[in-house]
Amino acid sequence: MDLSIFKDYDVRGVYPTQINADVARAIAYAIVRHFAPKTVAICRDMRLSGEEIKNALVDVFTKCGVDVTDLGLGGTEITYFVAGTMDFDLVIMISAS
């Protein structure tokens, strides 16, 4: 895994060379291991790669017993709203921005 994808406040990289389903799975396992979230909400933008990454995250989280809510297609403003008004342990936005 290319560790340069990890930034101060997010994970950013080029799909599929730096970020792909395998990388998403590894990150999800690390999140579960280190933070033990019980609830996660995931939103994605319209890019086709977002579906693959979302599915990888959902697969790992659900296998680990995390309750996942798929917010569907949307923008970052949706994740900001959900994070600020709803009771999720983690909110993830998958986008190319």
HELIX and SHEET records of a PDB file:
HELIX    1   1 LEU A    3  ILE A    5  5                                   3    
HELIX    2   2 ALA A   21  PHE A   35  1                                  15    
HELIX    3   3 LEU A   48  LYS A   63  1                                  16    
HELIX    4   4 THR A   76  THR A   85  1                                  10    
SHEET    1   A 3 ASP A  67  LEU A  73  0                                        
SHEET    2   A 3 THR A  39  ARG A  44  1                                        
SHEET    3   A 3 LEU A  90  ILE A  94  1                                        
END                                                                             
